[in-house]
Structure formats: structure tokens, C-alpha cells
């Protein structure tokens, strides 16, 4: 059985965690300095914080900060700023703009966040400040991007088979869902659970929220990459499907007149439809790999290079994000 970590992490607790002295080229960035700078930059830009939430590993060596803001044109999609930091060389500092969904309690963000991650070497603290400023300067653009993704998914639906294949790819190929998370998504799909009002279980936005709910159990050091990889796979799959206006992975029935002889030198229309349907997930996966080749699919290898070490907590440890 997986071990669940309490979610009552406070700002005061993170600020009290002692900053280690690793020596050498590694330069830890204090949680306190990040928290103070984020509040300063938000105030400078007129962003009011409605609520701030924190999560951390045992001992506070790996931490995430989330700030729900009063910005944004859609009350169902609240803008938020998120960051991740570590003291134990397990994660590079990263930050970015995301969205909080009050109706489901989920947090989402796209791949533009992870592109600002870097090692804690040299002037890492100064560069962290620049990253925070850059992301906040692009806040409205990132927020609009997530709104467009939501609107596109609301207009799409799919079969249980399609969602099963997408979930399997997240679990096996991309490894952005662990066993417990994939099982949680499976149970909601089989139970035809609808998480949002007026949207059925087969709607793509409902499926996205089912995945996002499972991702709330991700380890603080993996949460950003896991969320962004799932976001990219889902949105790009349905964007490709929408281009053809054809059913995705529907079963193609055999011809009623089985005794009719078809020419040997021509393709059947049913063969063409089958080929298109079976290729859609491969196309989506290919696009994801091309756009984020290093940040998502080489992250585990790169985190152990040079002076970074493997996180020493059990692999089956899960973390529940706090409920508002």
C-alpha cells in the first residue's frame, strides 16, 4: 500500500527548512527567497493572491508552491503561478503559469513551464528571479492557451477504447502516470464517472480532469513534467482527430454482402478508414516527442547527471494535493 504524505504544508514550515551546504558547484536556492520574490513580483504586476498552497516531500527538501490569482476572464479557470524547488539535488528550479479549476479542484499547466528549469549552479538564484519575471510577463498568453485547450476538449468525445489507449500510453510509453494513478483513471472510466456538470463521462474535458485528478498524487519533483506530458498527449491527440472529423477507433463492420467479390487491385474504403483510425494515436505520440524531446522524455536520465542524485524516497510514495 502506498504511503500518503500529509498535505498541511505551510509557508512558515518551508521557510524554516534549513538550507544545506553541499559545497562544490551546487548552489541551493532557498524556499524562502523564492516565496518572497514571487509575492514581490506578483504585487508589482497587480496580481492579488486569493490563496497560496504548498506541498513538499518528507523533510521539505523538495517543495512546490501554488498561488491562486484573481486574474483571468473565466471564473471556471482561475489563473495560478506555480514553482518547484529542491535542496537535495533531485530537481531543478522551475516555475510557470497554470490554471486552477474550482469545480474539480484540479491544477493544470502546459509544457511552457518546464522549459525554464535549470541546475542550481553558478548564479542560479539570479536566474531563478529572471525565470519568475519572464513567466509572469507571459501570464496572459499562457492563460489564454489553456482556455483554448479547454474549449477544444469540451467539443470532443471518444470511446472507452480510445481513452484506454491514451491512458496506456501515459502509463507505459510516457511514464507520466504510475500504477496507482492509471488504476484511478481506469476505475473512473469503467464507472462512467462525470466530474463536471452538464458534461458526460465520454467528453474529452471530463477525461482530462480525470487524469488531472490522478496527477494530484504525483511526487513534488515529478508533478510538473507528468502534468505537462499528459496535457500535451491529450490535447494534441484531439486536435489531430478534429482535423479529420472522423470517428476515432470505432469498430469497422464487415460488408453485409459477404459474397460480393471486390477487385484485387483496389483499396476498400473500410481499409482506408481502419488505417486512419489506427494511426491517430501514433501521430499524437510522435508530435509530443518532437516538441518536448529533452524536458519530458530524458528528464529522469538528466536528473542523475553531474551533481544530481536520485531521490531517495520509495517509488510508491504518493502525494495528495490540498483541497480548497
C-alpha positions in Angstrom: 0.0 0.0 0.0 1.4 3.4 -0.9 2.3 5.9 1.7 0.4 9.2 1.7 2.1 12.3 2.9 0.1 14.9 4.9 -0.9 17.9 2.9 -0.9 20.6 5.6 2.3 22.2 4.4 2.6 25.9 5.3 4.7 28.8 4.1 6.2 29.1 7.6 7.2 25.4 7.5 9.0 25.7 4.2 10.8 28.9 5.2 12.1 27.1 8.4 13.7 24.2 6.4 17.4 24.5 6.8 19.4 25.3 3.6 22.0 22.6 3.1 25.6 23.2 2.3 26.6 20.8 -0.5 29.8 22.6 -1.4 31.3 22.5 -4.9 29.3 23.9 -7.8 25.9 23.2 -6.4 24.0 26.4 -5.3 20.7 25.7 -3.5 18.0 28.3 -3.8 16.2 28.8 -0.5 12.4 28.2 -0.4 12.1 31.5 1.5 13.8 33.5 -1.2 11.5 32.1 -3.9 8.4 32.7 -1.8 9.4 36.3 -1.1 10.3 37.0 -4.7 7.1 35.5 -6.1 5.0 37.7 -3.7 7.0 40.7 -4.7 6.7 40.2 -8.4 3.0 39.4 -8.2 2.4 42.6 -6.3 4.4 44.6 -8.7 2.2 43.4 -11.6 -1.1 44.0 -9.7 -1.8 40.3 -9.2 -3.7 39.6 -6.0 -3.3 36.2 -4.4 -6.6 34.6 -3.4 -4.9 31.6 -1.8 -1.4 30.2 -1.6 -0.8 26.4 -1.2 2.3 24.4 -0.6 3.3 20.7 -0.9 6.5 19.1 0.0 8.4 15.8 0.4 9.4 14.4 3.8 11.7 16.9 5.4 10.8 19.7 3.0 13.7 19.1 0.7 11.5 19.1 -2.4 8.7 21.7 -2.5 6.0 23.1 -4.8 4.3 26.5 -4.3 0.9 27.3 -5.9 -0.7 30.8 -5.9 -4.3 31.1 -7.0 -4.7 34.6 -8.5 -7.7 36.9 -9.1 -6.7 37.3 -12.7 -8.4 35.7 -15.7 -11.6 36.1 -17.7 -13.2 32.8 -16.9 -14.4 32.0 -13.3 -14.2 28.3 -14.0 -10.5 28.6 -14.9 -8.5 30.6 -12.3 -5.0 31.7 -13.2 -2.3 30.5 -10.9 1.5 30.7 -10.6 3.5 27.6 -9.6 7.1 26.8 -8.8 9.2 23.8 -7.8 12.5 23.7 -5.9 14.7 21.2 -4.2 17.5 21.1 -1.7 18.7 17.5 -2.3 19.8 17.8 -6.0 16.7 15.8 -7.2 15.0 18.6 -9.2 16.0 21.8 -11.0 14.2 25.0 -10.1 11.2 25.6 -12.4 8.2 27.9 -12.5 5.3 29.0 -14.7 1.6 29.9 -15.2 -1.2 27.4 -14.8 -4.9 27.2 -14.1 -6.9 26.1 -11.1 -10.3 24.5 -11.8 -12.6 25.2 -8.8 -15.3 22.6 -9.8 -12.9 19.7 -9.8 -10.1 21.0 -7.5 -7.5 20.3 -10.3 -4.4 22.2 -11.3 -3.2 22.2 -14.9 -0.4 23.7 -16.9 1.3 23.1 -20.3 4.8 22.4 -21.3 5.9 26.0 -21.4 6.6 25.7 -17.7 9.3 23.0 -17.9 11.4 24.9 -20.4 12.5 27.3 -17.6 14.1 24.6 -15.5 17.9 24.6 -14.8 20.5 23.2 -12.5 21.4 25.0 -9.3 24.9 26.1 -10.3 26.7 29.5 -10.5 24.2 32.3 -10.4 21.1 30.1 -10.2 19.4 32.3 -7.7 19.7 35.3 -10.0 18.5 33.3 -13.0 15.5 32.0 -10.9 14.4 35.6 -10.4 14.6 36.1 -14.2 12.6 33.0 -14.8 9.8 34.2 -12.4 9.7 37.6 -14.1 9.6 36.1 -17.6 6.8 33.7 -16.8 4.7 36.4 -15.2 5.3 38.7 -18.1 3.7 36.0 -20.3 0.9 35.2 -17.9 -2.0 36.3 -20.0 -0.7 34.4 -23.1 -0.2 31.1 -21.2 -3.6 31.5 -19.5 -5.3 32.1 -22.9 -3.6 29.0 -24.3 -5.0 26.8 -21.5 -8.5 28.3 -22.1 -8.3 27.4 -25.8 -7.2 23.9 -24.9 -10.2 23.5 -22.6 -12.7 24.8 -25.2 -11.3 22.4 -27.8 -11.6 19.4 -25.5 -15.2 20.4 -24.4 -16.2 20.0 -28.0 -14.7 16.4 -28.3 -15.7 13.0 -27.1 -14.3 9.5 -27.6 -14.9 5.8 -26.9 -13.7 3.8 -23.9 -11.2 2.1 -26.3 -9.7 5.5 -27.2 -9.4 6.6 -23.5 -7.9 3.2 -22.6 -5.2 3.5 -25.3 -4.4 7.1 -24.2 -4.2 6.0 -20.6 -2.0 3.1 -21.5 0.4 5.4 -23.4 0.7 7.7 -20.4 1.4 4.7 -18.2 3.7 2.6 -20.4 5.3 4.9 -23.1 5.5 8.3 -21.5 5.5 7.1 -17.8 3.7 10.2 -16.7 1.1 8.1 -14.8 2.2 5.5 -12.2 0.2 2.3 -11.4 -2.0 3.8 -8.8 -2.8 6.8 -11.0 -3.5 4.7 -14.1 -5.8 2.5 -11.9 -7.7 5.5 -10.6 -8.3 6.8 -14.2 -9.4 3.2 -15.2 -11.9 3.0 -12.4 -13.5 6.3 -13.3 -13.7 5.3 -17.0 -15.3 1.9 -16.2 -17.7 3.6 -13.8 -18.5 6.2 -16.4 -17.9 8.9 -13.8 -18.7 12.5 -14.8 -16.7 15.1 -12.8 -18.3 18.2 -14.3 -21.9 19.4 -14.6 -23.6 19.0 -18.0 -20.6 17.1 -19.4 -20.8 13.3 -19.8 -18.1 10.8 -18.9 -17.1 10.3 -22.6 -16.3 14.0 -23.1 -12.7 14.7 -23.6 -12.6 17.6 -21.0 -14.1 15.2 -18.4 -11.4 12.6 -19.3 -8.7 15.3 -18.9 -10.0 16.2 -15.5 -10.0 12.5 -14.5 -6.3 12.3 -15.4 -5.5 15.6 -13.7 -7.2 14.3 -10.5 -4.9 11.3 -10.6 -1.9 13.5 -11.1 -2.6 15.2 -7.8 -0.9 12.2 -6.2 2.4 12.8 -8.1 5.6 13.3 -6.2 6.5 17.0 -5.9 9.6 16.5 -8.1 7.7 14.8 -10.9 4.4 16.7 -10.9 5.4 19.4 -13.4 6.7 17.0 -16.1 4.0 14.5 -15.5 1.2 17.1 -15.8 2.7 18.7 -18.9 3.3 15.4 -20.7 -0.3 14.3 -20.1 -1.6 17.7 -21.2 0.4 17.5 -24.5 -0.6 14.0 -25.3 -4.3 14.6 -24.7 -4.7 18.0 -26.4 -2.6 17.1 -29.5 -4.5 13.8 -29.9 -7.9 15.5 -30.0 -6.5 18.4 -32.1 -5.4 15.8 -34.8 -8.7 14.0 -34.5 -10.7 17.2 -35.0 -8.9 17.9 -38.3 -10.4 14.8 -40.0 -13.9 15.0 -38.4 -13.9 11.2 -38.4 -14.7 8.8 -35.5 -11.7 7.7 -33.6 -11.1 4.0 -33.2 -14.6 3.0 -34.0 -15.1 -0.7 -34.9 -15.5 -1.1 -38.7 -18.2 -3.6 -39.6 -17.8 -6.2 -42.3 -19.7 -5.8 -45.5 -23.3 -7.1 -45.3 -22.9 -8.8 -48.8 -20.0 -11.1 -47.9 -20.2 -12.9 -51.2 -19.6 -9.8 -53.3 -16.1 -10.1 -55.0 -14.1 -6.9 -54.8 -11.3 -6.1 -57.3 -7.9 -7.2 -56.1 -6.1 -4.1 -57.2 -8.2 -1.5 -55.3 -8.2 -0.4 -51.6 -11.5 -0.9 -49.8 -12.9 2.3 -48.2 -13.2 0.2 -45.0 -9.4 -0.5 -45.2 -8.7 3.3 -45.5 -10.9 4.2 -42.6 -9.3 1.5 -40.4 -5.8 2.7 -41.3 -6.6 6.3 -40.4 -8.2 5.3 -37.1 -5.3 3.1 -36.0 -2.7 5.8 -36.9 -4.2 8.7 -34.9 -2.6 7.8 -31.5 0.8 7.2 -33.2 0.6 10.6 -34.8 -0.2 12.3 -31.5 2.6 10.5 -29.7 5.0 11.5 -32.5 4.1 15.2 -32.2 4.6 15.1 -28.4 8.0 13.5 -28.8 9.2 16.1 -31.3 8.1 19.1 -29.3 9.5 18.1 -25.9 12.3 15.7 -26.6 14.5 16.6 -23.7 12.3 18.1 -21.0 9.9 15.2 -20.8 11.4 12.1 -22.1 15.0 12.4 -21.0 14.2 14.1 -17.6 14.9 11.0 -15.5 18.3 10.4 -17.1 19.3 14.1 -16.9 18.4 14.5 -13.3 21.1 11.9 -12.4 23.9 13.6 -14.4 26.7 15.6 -12.9 26.0 16.6 -9.3 22.3 15.5 -9.3 21.3 12.4 -7.4 18.3 10.1 -7.4 15.5 11.0 -4.9 15.7 8.6 -2.0 12.1 8.2 -1.1 10.2 5.0 -2.0 8.9 4.9 -5.6 5.3 4.0 -4.4 5.1 7.1 -2.2 2.1 9.3 -3.3 1.2 12.9 -2.5 -2.3 14.3 -2.4 -2.6 18.0 -3.3 -4.6 20.1 -0.8 -8.3 20.7 -1.4 -9.5 24.3 -1.4 
